[in-house]
Amino acid sequence: MISDSVCPSVSVVGATGYAGGELVALLARHGGVSLGPLYSGPEGARVPFPRLHRSLAGQTGPEAGPLDVDGLLEARPDAVFLATPNEVSAELAPLLLDWDPGLRVIDLSGAFRLSRAEDYPAWYGFPHPRPELLEEALYGLTEWVRGPVGSARLVANPGCYPTSVLLAVKPLLALLDAAQPVVCDCKSGASGAGRRGDVAYSFSELAGNLRPYGAGTHRHEPEMREQLGLPEDAPFVFVPHLLPTVRGLLSTVHVGFSRPVEGDEISRLYAEAYSASPLVDVWPAGTLPDLNAAVGTPRAAIGFTLLSGGRRAVLVSVIDNLLKGAASQAVQNLNLLFGLDATEGLA
Ligand SMILES: NC(=O)c1ccc[n+]([C@@H]2O[C@H](COP(=O)([O-])OP(=O)(O)OC[C@H]3O[C@@H](n4cnc5c(N)ncnc54)[C@H](OP(=O)(O)O)[C@@H]3O)[C@@H](O)[C@H]2O)c1
């Protein structure tokens, strides 16, 4: 049975990572949950609670210890967050759900974001171990979740680049000219790559630099195509870049319309999409947010400028990759699953 506890107990696997640390910090001040066991990798370090995130200094809570699946299940949490690498989530989520069908799993990785198992070897580099769960998983861009979610057991938290692009483009889909490319020029702070030790992500390589990477090969591309309902041959370009900053993600999206549009029409479509979404800020026509508009917050900021007599537009969408792009989005999903206020723990 799925339990809808008033105060769900939650556990985090990957609490020692960048996204997991942010998540623990949010959950620690969330009035509607109780924080259960926290885990690093199976060979990972024990990390005292205050060291999981700088905002936890002086606070008490569970330390993070090496993953112990039996211990996790014995604690009988209502929900488990997986802030783990894709392959790890792909194995761990089914294991947890098989053991306790009433558990809710919110996965921050890409392991359950694509609906087709055959896309996993090409885009993620591994065959999907449990394709049937791809059909079951709820794609958790909460502002666009429609219908009841009461019985959802598995949530695929969206990718950081897709979050920024989808929030900006989805409200305008009906206006787009299918023959013109959607061009996504996206830039993220280096924390988007996690705590990896590669030289390519070292301070000396990134500081004072701006690096394009993964054009045409980034695994967020099929996620965006699918969520925008674009066929594989639709003209769609996604070029991510690494910014010489720690956090923050700014997407500049170029779109073409099938007829000239007015700024008021775009503003109206955004208002219809987001007037009931307390964490999405739509800027007035002709004004574009910068990185600071969202960094350090669980919010998204979206602006647009019309070009070519209203036949084209530049959309700019900004989020904090570790918050709306990961941890705070995961908390929004928890709130949704358990019927809590949308901004509980985030306002
Ligand atoms: N960073 C972002 O901006 C961002 C945004 C959206 C989504 N995501 C996704 O969120 C997930 C975590 O990303 P991150 O950036 O936080 O990565 P990260 O900093 O590298 O942290 C990874 C976490 O997973 C743990 N882990 C590694 N192998 C494990 C295993 N076999 N079993 C259990 N835990 C294991 C690590 O524990 P140890 O400390 O023991 O190594 C660490 O706590 C990834 O799937 C990523 O794609 C990240």
The ligand as an SDF file (V2000), in Angstrom:
LIG
                    3D

 48 52  0  0  0  0  0  0  0  0999 V2000
   24.9810   18.6230  -10.5310 N   0  0  0  0  0  0  0  0  0  0  0  0
   23.8720   19.0650  -11.1320 C   0  0  0  0  0  0  0  0  0  0  0  0
   23.7180   20.2700  -11.4280 O   0  0  0  0  0  0  0  0  0  0  0  0
   22.7690   18.1000  -11.4630 C   0  0  0  0  0  0  0  0  0  0  0  0
   21.5870   18.6170  -12.0090 C   0  0  0  0  0  0  0  0  0  0  0  0
   20.5440   17.7470  -12.3450 C   0  0  0  0  0  0  0  0  0  0  0  0
   20.7060   16.3910  -12.1440 C   0  0  0  0  0  0  0  0  0  0  0  0
   21.8730   15.9200  -11.6470 N   0  0  0  0  0  0  0  0  0  0  0  0
   21.9940   14.4670  -11.4580 C   0  0  0  0  0  0  0  0  0  0  0  0
   21.9930   14.1720  -10.0680 O   0  0  0  0  0  0  0  0  0  0  0  0
   22.8130   13.0340   -9.8220 C   0  0  0  0  0  0  0  0  0  0  0  0
   23.8900   13.4380   -8.8120 C   0  0  0  0  0  0  0  0  0  0  0  0
   24.6520   14.4580   -9.4140 O   0  0  0  0  0  0  0  0  0  0  0  0
   25.7740   15.2560   -8.6000 P   0  0  0  0  0  0  0  0  0  0  0  0
   26.1630   16.3710   -9.4800 O   0  0  0  0  0  0  0  0  0  0  0  0
   25.3370   15.5450   -7.2120 O   0  0  0  0  0  0  0  0  0  0  0  0
   26.9450   14.1680   -8.5790 O   0  0  0  0  0  0  0  0  0  0  0  0
   28.1370   14.0190   -7.5450 P   0  0  0  0  0  0  0  0  0  0  0  0
   28.4580   15.3340   -6.9330 O   0  0  0  0  0  0  0  0  0  0  0  0
   29.2100   13.2940   -8.2730 O   0  0  0  0  0  0  0  0  0  0  0  0
   27.5440   13.0560   -6.4020 O   0  0  0  0  0  0  0  0  0  0  0  0
   27.2280   11.7090   -6.6780 C   0  0  0  0  0  0  0  0  0  0  0  0
   26.6940   11.0870   -5.4130 C   0  0  0  0  0  0  0  0  0  0  0  0
   26.3420    9.7150   -5.7060 O   0  0  0  0  0  0  0  0  0  0  0  0
   27.0370    8.8680   -4.7680 C   0  0  0  0  0  0  0  0  0  0  0  0
   27.3400    7.5840   -5.3980 N   0  0  0  0  0  0  0  0  0  0  0  0
   28.2780    7.3270   -6.3640 C   0  0  0  0  0  0  0  0  0  0  0  0
   28.2640    6.0100   -6.6740 N   0  0  0  0  0  0  0  0  0  0  0  0
   27.3100    5.4400   -5.8920 C   0  0  0  0  0  0  0  0  0  0  0  0
   26.8230    4.1200   -5.7470 C   0  0  0  0  0  0  0  0  0  0  0  0
   27.3220    3.1050   -6.4730 N   0  0  0  0  0  0  0  0  0  0  0  0
   25.8420    3.8870   -4.8400 N   0  0  0  0  0  0  0  0  0  0  0  0
   25.3170    4.8960   -4.1170 C   0  0  0  0  0  0  0  0  0  0  0  0
   25.7430    6.1930   -4.2030 N   0  0  0  0  0  0  0  0  0  0  0  0
   26.7190    6.4440   -5.0800 C   0  0  0  0  0  0  0  0  0  0  0  0
   28.2870    9.6390   -4.4030 C   0  0  0  0  0  0  0  0  0  0  0  0
   28.7930    9.1430   -3.1710 O   0  0  0  0  0  0  0  0  0  0  0  0
   30.3600    9.2870   -2.7860 P   0  0  0  0  0  0  0  0  0  0  0  0
   30.4690   10.5840   -2.0490 O   0  0  0  0  0  0  0  0  0  0  0  0
   30.6170    8.0960   -1.9260 O   0  0  0  0  0  0  0  0  0  0  0  0
   31.1390    9.2590   -4.0670 O   0  0  0  0  0  0  0  0  0  0  0  0
   27.7150   11.0420   -4.2710 C   0  0  0  0  0  0  0  0  0  0  0  0
   27.0440   11.1880   -3.0450 O   0  0  0  0  0  0  0  0  0  0  0  0
   23.4000   12.6130  -11.1820 C   0  0  0  0  0  0  0  0  0  0  0  0
   22.6250   11.6000  -11.7580 O   0  0  0  0  0  0  0  0  0  0  0  0
   23.2860   13.8910  -12.0130 C   0  0  0  0  0  0  0  0  0  0  0  0
   23.1820   13.6400  -13.3950 O   0  0  0  0  0  0  0  0  0  0  0  0
   22.8940   16.7320  -11.2740 C   0  0  0  0  0  0  0  0  0  0  0  0
  1  2  1  0
  2  3  2  0
  2  4  1  0
  4  5  1  0
  4 48  2  0
  5  6  2  0
  6  7  1  0
  7  8  2  0
  8  9  1  0
  8 48  1  0
  9 10  1  0
  9 46  1  0
 10 11  1  0
 11 12  1  0
 11 44  1  0
 12 13  1  0
 13 14  1  0
 14 15  2  0
 14 16  1  0
 14 17  1  0
 17 18  1  0
 18 19  2  0
 18 20  1  0
 18 21  1  0
 21 22  1  0
 22 23  1  0
 23 24  1  0
 23 42  1  0
 24 25  1  0
 25 26  1  0
 25 36  1  0
 26 27  1  0
 26 35  1  0
 27 28  2  0
 28 29  1  0
 29 30  1  0
 29 35  2  0
 30 31  1  0
 30 32  2  0
 32 33  1  0
 33 34  2  0
 34 35  1  0
 36 37  1  0
 36 42  1  0
 37 38  1  0
 38 39  2  0
 38 40  1  0
 38 41  1  0
 42 43  1  0
 44 45  1  0
 44 46  1  0
 46 47  1  0
M  CHG  2   8   1  16  -1
M  END
$$$$
